[in-house]
Amino acid sequence: MVFFKFGNNLIDYLFYFFIFISLYFALMSPNLTLGDTLTPQTLGEGTTWVTIVFLLLLVGIVSAFFVFKKFRFSMIWLFKDKGNIVAPTILFLVVLIQIIFVLYTHPSIGFDPGAIHEGLLPDHSNELKAYFSMYTNNLALLLLQHQIAVLANSTSWLLFDIVNVVFLDIAVLLNILIVALIDRHKVIAAIYMHAVFILVFPMILVPYSDVVVMPLVSGLILTYVIAQKSNFRLVWRLFSALGNGGFLTAIYFIKPSAIVPIIAIVSVEFLYLFRNSVGSVIKWQKIKGILITLLLFVGAITSYAYVNHQIVSQQVIEITPHRTVPAIHFINMGVSGDGGYNEKDALEMGKQPSQKAMVDYSKKHLIARLKKRGLFGYLKFLVHKQNKNSADGTFAWLIEGHFMSVKPAGKGLTRLFEDFVYPEGKYLSDFRYIAQVVWIVLLLIIALGWRSKNKLTQILRLSIVGLFMYLLIFEGGRSRYLIQGLPVFWLMASLVLPDTMTMLRSKLKWLQKEDLTQK
């Protein structure tokens, strides 16, 4: 029992350290700059009337909700009492906006998504072959997109943007299903929150592993929730454990860093073994736990063997074996500059004659960089890197090298969308401001939900900690890498929102003093 309390407290301390420091950095983000262009990389015309209207509406609605009783009751009636109709309708409208958005704007994307898209076309260059030889982690996504291209008889960016929308929305639906299994009373709020979050998420234009892995992460958590629910029939629990292993394998091949939630699941389940428990019921629970664990391994091993065989025997692109970039390369890049991509290091990997030479080069420069920084310098660097890893609510939109080279040039609705998300768009800074506010609200909901204490919320907290720690160690330096963990953030916010709202209402009760005296 002592170890159990210690472990739970440790999770809480680590989580709140990371979440509050991330919230602070988000509040200090240059995305909240009014008026001026943010950076030379993302030229815009500064915030416009759009941001002013957004702020006035936001402040006005929030203030009116807490101050005016009639307005508060009307909002509760519309969005809560009629939530069974209003919430799904809003989510449907948001999905419709997503579809219209990609139909009108589907530009070609650079960096890794561009390389994968090029791999779908015939006549592969030597540079492309070298890329996939070194970054074999992208082969699974290439094969997946190749199968989709064959079935649809198309390799257009529009096709894969639509597929991206499907992946994202499946993740949302799976998250909502998880909330329904945990507490049906929280489903309506979960639908509203997910609708708002995906409304300011233009990464659907980037068909890459960041978004593709999201439904896999949600599926991993969903199958875990089903497998551990005692009121479910054993056959469904065992089947879910088998599926859990399949999701784990898919995550490993699409984006290995996204397996953090399974590590959190195993860690918290181990921690819960140290709670006080007695009786034959517990023995039977342990037997079922062993069966579930065994099936998880069966699912993982069999699916791993299948997917690995498909990758090893693939003939979509010719690669040179034993040229995969080692993990230490990404750790080495993780201590350079802002802790992100280092072009010089990447080019040097291509020049090395073997994997051993890659390891030796990376190890040498990693040690040199750590020595140069020193202990306190490295700790200061980690704080700076956490800022870069977590502050940007646009998830590094347009920040990545060679992101997109287009400029707003369309007409009508196309031009409106382009002005919000394209480089040099008229409303680009407005989009950044609004997306940043949404990100801050999400972090605030999660940070203030400390009253929620159960196994799943602890798993989600540890997953967030694990993701942050992973990005501090490996290549990070921009918040795009948080996209893979967004299902965890969204699910966490959905589950703790009632506790957060209860706490806020108690703290802001003085605003309703006039209402109380008039009763």
C-alpha positions as CSV (number, residue, x, y, z in Angstrom):
1,M,0.0,0.0,0.0
2,V,2.9,2.4,0.8
3,F,4.5,1.7,-2.6
4,F,1.1,2.2,-4.3
5,K,0.7,5.7,-2.7
6,F,4.2,6.6,-3.5
7,G,3.8,5.6,-7.1
8,N,0.5,7.5,-7.5
9,N,2.0,10.6,-5.9
10,L,5.1,10.4,-8.1
11,I,2.9,10.3,-11.2
12,D,1.0,13.3,-9.9
13,Y,4.1,15.3,-9.1
14,L,5.7,14.6,-12.5
15,F,2.5,15.3,-14.4
16,Y,1.7,18.6,-12.8
17,F,5.3,19.8,-13.2
18,F,5.1,19.1,-16.9
19,I,1.5,20.3,-17.5
20,F,1.9,23.6,-15.6
21,I,5.2,24.5,-17.1
22,S,3.7,23.7,-20.6
23,L,0.7,25.8,-19.7
24,Y,3.0,28.7,-18.8
25,F,4.9,28.4,-22.0
26,A,1.7,28.3,-24.0
27,L,0.5,31.5,-22.3
28,M,3.8,33.1,-23.2
29,S,3.7,31.9,-26.9
30,P,4.3,34.5,-29.6
31,N,1.1,33.1,-31.2
32,L,-0.8,35.4,-28.8
33,T,0.9,38.5,-30.3
34,L,-1.6,41.0,-31.5
35,G,-0.9,43.0,-34.6
36,D,2.6,42.1,-35.7
37,T,3.8,39.3,-37.9
38,L,5.1,36.5,-35.8
39,T,8.2,35.2,-37.5
40,P,10.0,35.5,-40.8
41,Q,9.3,31.8,-41.5
42,T,5.5,32.3,-41.4
43,L,4.9,35.6,-43.1
44,G,1.4,37.0,-42.5
45,E,-0.2,40.4,-42.2
46,G,-0.6,40.3,-38.5
47,T,-3.9,39.7,-36.6
48,T,-7.0,41.4,-38.0
49,W,-10.6,42.1,-37.0
50,V,-11.1,38.3,-36.9
51,T,-9.1,38.0,-33.7
52,I,-10.8,41.0,-32.2
53,V,-14.2,39.6,-32.8
54,F,-13.1,36.2,-31.5
55,L,-11.8,37.7,-28.3
56,L,-14.9,39.9,-27.8
57,L,-17.2,36.9,-28.3
58,L,-15.1,34.7,-26.0
59,V,-14.9,37.2,-23.2
60,G,-18.5,38.2,-23.6
61,I,-19.9,34.6,-23.5
62,V,-17.8,33.5,-20.6
63,S,-18.6,36.6,-18.6
64,A,-22.3,36.4,-19.3
65,F,-22.4,32.7,-18.4
66,F,-21.0,33.3,-14.9
67,V,-22.7,36.7,-14.2
68,F,-26.2,36.5,-15.8
69,K,-28.5,33.8,-14.5
70,K,-31.0,33.8,-17.5
71,F,-28.2,33.6,-20.0
72,R,-26.5,30.8,-18.0
73,F,-29.8,28.8,-17.8
74,S,-30.4,29.3,-21.6
75,M,-26.9,28.0,-22.4
76,I,-27.4,25.0,-20.1
77,W,-30.8,24.3,-21.7
78,L,-29.4,24.5,-25.2
79,F,-26.0,22.7,-24.9
80,K,-26.7,20.4,-22.0
81,D,-30.5,19.6,-21.8
82,K,-30.7,19.4,-25.6
83,G,-27.1,18.1,-25.9
84,N,-28.2,14.8,-27.3
85,I,-29.2,16.6,-30.4
86,V,-27.0,19.7,-30.4
87,A,-23.7,18.0,-29.7
88,P,-23.8,15.4,-32.6
89,T,-25.1,18.1,-34.9
90,I,-22.1,20.4,-34.1
91,L,-19.7,17.5,-34.6
92,F,-21.3,16.6,-37.9
93,L,-21.0,20.3,-39.1
94,V,-17.3,20.3,-38.1
95,V,-16.7,17.2,-40.1
96,L,-18.5,18.7,-43.0
97,I,-16.3,21.8,-42.7
98,Q,-13.2,19.5,-42.7
99,I,-14.3,17.8,-45.9
100,I,-15.0,21.2,-47.6
101,F,-11.7,22.5,-46.4
102,V,-9.6,19.7,-48.0
103,L,-11.7,19.8,-51.2
104,Y,-10.8,23.4,-51.6
105,T,-7.3,23.3,-50.3
106,H,-5.1,20.2,-50.8
107,P,-1.6,21.5,-51.5
108,S,1.5,19.3,-51.9
109,I,3.5,19.1,-48.7
110,G,7.3,18.9,-48.3
111,F,9.6,17.1,-45.8
112,D,8.7,13.5,-45.0
113,P,5.1,13.4,-46.3
114,G,6.5,14.7,-49.6
115,A,9.0,11.9,-49.7
116,I,6.3,9.3,-49.0
117,H,4.1,10.7,-51.7
118,E,7.0,10.6,-54.2
119,G,7.4,7.0,-53.3
120,L,3.9,6.3,-54.6
121,L,5.0,7.4,-58.1
122,P,7.1,5.4,-60.6
123,D,10.7,6.1,-61.4
124,H,12.2,6.5,-57.9
125,S,15.4,8.6,-57.7
126,N,18.5,7.3,-56.0
127,E,18.0,10.0,-53.3
128,L,14.5,8.7,-52.6
129,K,15.8,5.1,-52.3
130,A,18.5,6.3,-50.0
131,Y,15.9,8.1,-47.9
132,F,13.8,5.0,-47.3
133,S,16.9,2.9,-46.7
134,M,17.8,5.2,-43.9
135,Y,14.4,5.9,-42.5
136,T,12.7,2.5,-42.7
137,N,10.2,3.6,-40.1
138,N,8.3,5.3,-42.9
139,L,8.1,2.1,-45.0
140,A,4.9,0.9,-43.3
141,L,3.1,4.2,-44.0
142,L,4.4,4.0,-47.6
143,L,2.9,0.5,-48.0
144,L,-0.4,1.6,-46.5
145,Q,-0.7,4.6,-48.8
146,H,0.4,2.5,-51.7
147,Q,-2.5,0.1,-51.0
148,I,-4.9,3.0,-50.8
149,A,-3.6,4.5,-54.0
150,V,-4.1,1.1,-55.8
151,L,-7.6,0.7,-54.5
152,A,-8.6,4.3,-55.4
153,N,-6.5,4.3,-58.6
154,S,-5.1,7.7,-57.6
155,T,-2.1,9.2,-56.0
156,S,-3.5,12.8,-55.6
157,W,-2.9,14.8,-52.5
158,L,-6.7,15.3,-52.3
159,L,-7.2,11.5,-51.8
160,F,-4.8,11.3,-49.0
161,D,-6.1,14.5,-47.3
162,I,-9.5,12.9,-47.3
163,V,-8.0,9.7,-45.9
164,N,-6.4,11.9,-43.2
165,V,-9.7,13.3,-42.3
166,V,-11.1,9.8,-41.9
167,F,-8.2,8.8,-39.7
168,L,-8.6,11.8,-37.5
169,D,-12.4,11.5,-37.1
170,I,-12.1,7.8,-36.3
171,A,-9.8,8.7,-33.5
172,V,-12.4,11.2,-32.3
173,L,-15.2,8.6,-32.4
174,L,-13.1,6.0,-30.6
175,N,-12.3,8.6,-27.9
176,I,-16.0,9.4,-27.5
177,L,-16.8,5.6,-27.2
178,I,-14.1,5.4,-24.5
179,V,-15.8,8.2,-22.6
180,A,-19.2,6.5,-23.0
181,L,-17.8,3.2,-21.5
182,I,-16.3,5.1,-18.6
183,D,-19.1,7.6,-17.8
184,R,-22.1,8.2,-20.2
185,H,-22.8,11.5,-18.4
186,K,-19.6,12.9,-19.9
187,V,-20.2,12.0,-23.5
188,I,-22.0,15.3,-24.5
189,A,-19.2,17.4,-23.2
190,A,-16.6,15.1,-24.8
191,I,-18.3,15.6,-28.2
192,Y,-18.3,19.4,-27.8
193,M,-14.6,19.5,-26.9
194,H,-13.5,17.2,-29.7
195,A,-15.5,19.2,-32.2
196,V,-13.7,22.4,-31.1
197,F,-10.3,20.9,-31.0
198,I,-10.5,19.4,-34.6
199,L,-12.0,22.6,-36.0
200,V,-8.6,24.4,-35.5
201,F,-6.5,21.4,-36.7
202,P,-5.3,22.0,-40.3
203,M,-2.9,19.1,-40.0
204,I,-5.4,17.1,-42.0
205,L,-3.7,18.6,-45.0
206,V,-0.5,16.7,-44.0
207,P,-1.0,12.9,-44.7
208,Y,1.8,11.7,-42.4
209,S,2.2,9.3,-39.5
210,D,1.4,12.0,-36.9
211,V,-2.3,11.8,-37.8
212,V,-2.4,8.2,-39.1
213,V,-1.3,6.9,-35.7
214,M,-4.0,8.8,-33.8
215,P,-6.9,6.3,-34.2
216,L,-4.4,3.5,-33.4
217,V,-3.6,5.3,-30.1
218,S,-7.3,5.7,-29.4
219,G,-7.9,2.0,-30.3
220,L,-5.1,0.9,-28.0
221,I,-6.8,2.7,-25.1
222,L,-10.3,1.6,-26.0
223,T,-9.3,-2.1,-26.2
224,Y,-7.5,-1.7,-22.8
225,V,-10.6,-0.2,-21.3
226,I,-12.8,-3.0,-22.5
227,A,-10.3,-5.7,-21.5
228,Q,-10.1,-4.4,-17.9
229,K,-13.9,-3.7,-17.3
230,S,-15.2,-6.4,-15.0
231,N,-18.8,-6.0,-16.1
232,F,-18.0,-7.0,-19.7
233,R,-18.3,-10.7,-20.7
234,L,-15.0,-12.5,-20.6
235,V,-15.0,-13.3,-24.3
236,W,-15.2,-9.6,-25.2
237,R,-12.4,-8.8,-22.8
238,L,-10.2,-11.5,-24.2
239,F,-11.0,-10.4,-27.8
240,S,-10.1,-6.8,-26.9
241,A,-6.8,-7.9,-25.4
242,L,-6.0,-9.6,-28.7
243,G,-6.9,-6.4,-30.5
244,N,-4.9,-4.4,-28.1
245,G,-1.8,-6.4,-29.2
246,G,-2.7,-5.7,-32.9
247,F,-3.0,-1.9,-32.2
248,L,0.4,-2.0,-30.4
249,T,2.1,-3.6,-33.4
250,A,0.5,-1.1,-35.8
251,I,1.6,1.8,-33.7
252,Y,5.2,0.4,-33.5
253,F,5.4,0.3,-37.3
254,I,3.7,3.6,-38.1
255,K,5.2,5.7,-35.3
256,P,7.2,3.9,-32.6
257,S,7.2,6.8,-30.1
258,A,3.4,6.6,-29.8
259,I,3.7,3.3,-27.8
260,V,4.1,5.5,-24.7
261,P,0.5,4.8,-23.6
262,I,1.1,1.0,-23.4
263,I,4.1,1.7,-21.2
264,A,1.9,3.8,-19.0
265,I,-0.7,1.1,-18.9
266,V,1.8,-1.6,-17.9
267,S,3.3,0.7,-15.2
268,V,0.0,1.7,-13.6
269,E,-1.3,-1.9,-13.7
270,F,1.8,-3.0,-11.9
271,L,1.4,-0.2,-9.4
272,Y,-2.2,-1.3,-8.7
273,L,-1.0,-4.8,-7.8
274,F,0.2,-3.2,-4.5
275,R,-3.2,-2.1,-3.3
276,N,-4.7,-4.0,-0.4
277,S,-6.7,-7.0,-1.7
278,V,-7.9,-10.3,-0.3
279,G,-10.1,-13.2,-1.2
280,S,-10.8,-15.7,-3.9
281,V,-12.4,-13.0,-6.1
282,I,-8.9,-11.4,-6.3
283,K,-7.4,-14.8,-7.3
284,W,-9.9,-15.1,-10.1
285,Q,-9.2,-11.5,-11.2
286,K,-5.5,-12.4,-11.3
287,I,-6.2,-15.4,-13.5
288,K,-8.3,-13.3,-15.9
289,G,-5.5,-10.7,-15.9
290,I,-3.0,-13.4,-16.9
291,L,-5.3,-14.6,-19.7
292,I,-5.7,-11.0,-21.0
293,T,-2.0,-10.4,-20.8
294,L,-1.2,-13.6,-22.7
295,L,-3.7,-12.7,-25.5
296,L,-2.2,-9.2,-25.7
297,F,1.2,-10.8,-26.4
298,V,-0.4,-13.3,-28.9
299,G,-2.0,-10.4,-30.7
300,A,1.2,-8.4,-30.7
301,I,3.5,-11.2,-31.8
302,T,1.3,-12.5,-34.6
303,S,0.5,-9.1,-36.0
304,Y,4.2,-8.1,-35.7
305,A,5.2,-11.2,-37.7
306,Y,2.7,-10.4,-40.4
307,V,3.5,-6.7,-40.8
308,N,7.3,-7.3,-40.5
309,H,7.0,-9.9,-43.3
310,Q,5.1,-7.4,-45.5
311,I,7.8,-4.8,-45.0
312,V,10.7,-7.1,-45.5
313,S,9.2,-8.5,-48.7
314,Q,7.9,-5.3,-50.1
315,Q,8.7,-4.3,-53.7
316,V,7.2,-0.9,-53.8
317,I,10.7,0.8,-53.5
318,E,14.2,-0.6,-53.7
319,I,16.2,0.0,-50.5
320,T,19.7,-0.8,-49.3
321,P,19.6,-3.1,-46.3
322,H,21.3,-2.3,-43.0
323,R,21.3,1.4,-43.7
324,T,18.6,2.3,-41.0
325,V,19.6,5.3,-39.0
326,P,20.2,4.3,-35.3
327,A,18.2,5.6,-32.4
328,I,21.2,7.4,-31.0
329,H,21.2,9.7,-34.0
330,F,17.8,11.1,-32.9
331,I,19.1,11.5,-29.3
332,N,22.2,13.3,-30.7
333,M,20.0,15.7,-32.7
334,G,17.8,16.1,-29.6
335,V,20.6,18.0,-27.8
336,S,21.5,20.3,-30.7
337,G,20.1,23.7,-31.4
338,D,16.5,23.8,-30.1
339,G,16.5,20.0,-29.8
340,G,15.0,19.4,-33.2
341,Y,16.0,18.4,-36.7
342,N,19.6,19.0,-37.5
343,E,20.3,19.0,-41.2
344,K,24.1,18.6,-40.8
345,D,23.7,15.5,-38.6
346,A,21.1,14.1,-41.1
347,L,23.4,14.6,-44.0
348,E,26.3,13.0,-42.1
349,M,24.3,9.9,-41.6
350,G,24.0,9.5,-45.3
351,K,27.8,9.7,-45.7
352,Q,28.6,7.0,-43.1
353,P,29.6,3.7,-44.7
354,S,27.8,1.5,-42.1
355,Q,25.4,1.5,-39.2
356,K,28.3,1.2,-36.8
357,A,29.9,4.3,-38.3
358,M,26.5,6.1,-37.8
359,V,26.4,5.0,-34.2
360,D,30.1,6.1,-33.6
361,Y,29.5,9.5,-35.2
362,S,26.3,10.1,-33.2
363,K,27.8,9.0,-29.9
364,K,30.9,11.1,-30.4
365,H,28.9,14.3,-31.1
366,L,26.3,13.5,-28.4
367,I,29.0,13.3,-25.7
368,A,30.7,16.4,-27.0
369,R,27.5,18.4,-27.0
370,L,26.6,17.2,-23.4
371,K,30.1,18.1,-22.2
372,K,29.9,21.5,-23.8
373,R,26.6,22.3,-22.1
374,G,27.5,21.0,-18.7
375,L,25.0,19.9,-16.1
376,F,23.3,23.2,-15.4
377,G,23.5,24.2,-19.1
378,Y,21.8,21.0,-20.1
379,L,19.0,21.5,-17.5
380,K,18.5,25.0,-18.8
381,F,18.4,23.6,-22.3
382,L,15.8,21.0,-21.3
383,V,13.5,23.8,-20.0
384,H,14.0,25.6,-23.3
385,K,13.3,22.5,-25.3
386,Q,10.1,21.8,-23.3
387,N,9.0,25.2,-24.4
388,K,9.6,24.4,-28.0
389,N,8.0,20.9,-27.6
390,S,4.8,22.0,-26.0
391,A,4.0,25.7,-26.4
392,D,2.7,26.0,-29.9
393,G,-1.0,25.4,-30.2
394,T,-0.8,25.2,-34.0
395,F,1.6,22.2,-33.6
396,A,4.3,23.8,-35.7
397,W,2.1,24.6,-38.6
398,L,4.3,25.8,-41.5
399,I,7.4,25.7,-39.2
400,E,8.7,22.4,-40.6
401,G,11.4,22.8,-43.3
402,H,10.0,22.8,-46.8
403,F,6.4,22.6,-45.4
404,M,4.6,24.0,-48.4
405,S,5.6,26.5,-51.1
406,V,2.2,27.8,-52.2
407,K,0.7,31.2,-51.6
408,P,-3.0,32.3,-51.4
409,A,-4.1,32.6,-55.0
410,G,-7.6,31.2,-55.2
411,K,-11.0,32.9,-55.2
412,G,-14.1,32.8,-53.1
413,L,-14.2,30.0,-50.4
414,T,-10.8,28.7,-51.6
415,R,-9.2,32.0,-51.0
416,L,-10.8,32.3,-47.5
417,F,-9.3,28.9,-46.5
418,E,-5.9,29.8,-48.0
419,D,-5.8,33.1,-46.2
420,F,-6.1,31.2,-42.9
421,V,-3.5,28.4,-43.4
422,Y,-1.2,29.3,-46.3
423,P,2.1,31.1,-45.9
424,E,1.5,34.9,-46.3
425,G,-2.2,34.3,-45.7
426,K,-4.1,37.4,-44.6
427,Y,-5.7,35.6,-41.6
428,L,-2.8,33.3,-40.8
429,S,-1.9,35.2,-37.6
430,D,-5.6,35.0,-36.6
431,F,-5.6,31.3,-37.0
432,R,-2.5,31.1,-34.9
433,Y,-4.1,33.2,-32.2
434,I,-7.3,31.2,-32.1
435,A,-5.6,27.8,-32.2
436,Q,-3.3,29.0,-29.3
437,V,-6.3,29.9,-27.2
438,V,-7.9,26.5,-27.8
439,W,-4.6,24.8,-26.8
440,I,-4.4,26.9,-23.6
441,V,-8.0,26.0,-22.7
442,L,-7.2,22.3,-23.3
443,L,-4.1,22.4,-21.0
444,L,-6.0,24.4,-18.4
445,I,-8.9,21.9,-18.3
446,I,-6.3,19.1,-17.8
447,A,-4.2,21.0,-15.3
448,L,-7.2,21.9,-13.1
449,G,-8.7,18.4,-13.1
450,W,-6.6,17.2,-10.2
451,R,-9.7,15.9,-8.2
452,S,-10.2,13.1,-10.7
453,K,-8.3,10.0,-9.3
454,N,-8.7,6.7,-10.9
455,K,-6.7,4.1,-12.8
456,L,-7.4,5.5,-16.3
457,T,-6.7,9.1,-15.5
458,Q,-3.4,8.1,-13.9
459,I,-2.6,6.1,-17.1
460,L,-3.4,9.2,-19.2
461,R,-1.3,11.4,-16.9
462,L,1.6,9.1,-17.1
463,S,1.2,8.8,-20.9
464,I,1.5,12.6,-21.1
465,V,4.5,12.6,-18.9
466,G,6.1,9.8,-20.9
467,L,5.5,11.7,-24.2
468,F,7.1,14.9,-22.8
469,M,10.1,13.0,-21.5
470,Y,10.5,11.1,-24.8
471,L,10.6,14.4,-26.7
472,L,13.1,15.8,-24.2
473,I,15.5,12.9,-24.9
474,F,15.0,12.4,-28.6
475,E,14.5,14.7,-31.5
476,G,11.8,17.3,-30.7
477,G,12.1,21.1,-30.9
478,R,8.6,21.7,-32.2
479,S,5.2,20.7,-31.1
480,R,4.3,18.7,-34.2
481,Y,5.4,15.6,-32.3
482,L,2.6,16.1,-29.8
483,I,0.0,15.3,-32.5
484,Q,0.6,11.6,-31.9
485,G,-0.5,12.1,-28.3
486,L,-3.5,14.3,-28.9
487,P,-6.0,11.5,-28.4
488,V,-4.6,11.2,-24.8
489,F,-4.9,14.9,-24.2
490,W,-8.4,15.1,-25.6
491,L,-9.5,12.0,-23.6
492,M,-8.0,13.3,-20.4
493,A,-9.8,16.7,-20.9
494,S,-13.1,14.9,-21.5
495,L,-12.8,12.9,-18.3
496,V,-11.7,15.6,-15.9
497,L,-13.9,18.5,-17.3
498,P,-16.7,18.0,-14.7
499,D,-14.1,18.3,-11.9
500,T,-12.5,21.3,-13.5
501,M,-15.9,23.1,-13.9
502,T,-16.9,22.3,-10.3
503,M,-13.7,23.8,-9.1
504,L,-14.1,26.9,-11.3
505,R,-17.7,27.5,-10.2
506,S,-16.7,27.3,-6.6
507,K,-13.8,29.8,-7.2
508,L,-16.0,32.2,-9.3
509,K,-19.1,32.0,-7.0
510,W,-18.6,35.7,-6.1
511,L,-19.6,36.6,-9.7
512,Q,-23.0,35.1,-9.1
513,K,-23.6,36.9,-5.8
514,E,-26.1,39.3,-7.3
515,D,-28.1,36.4,-8.7
516,L,-28.2,34.8,-5.3
517,T,-29.4,37.9,-3.5
518,Q,-32.2,38.3,-6.1
519,K,-33.7,34.8,-5.5
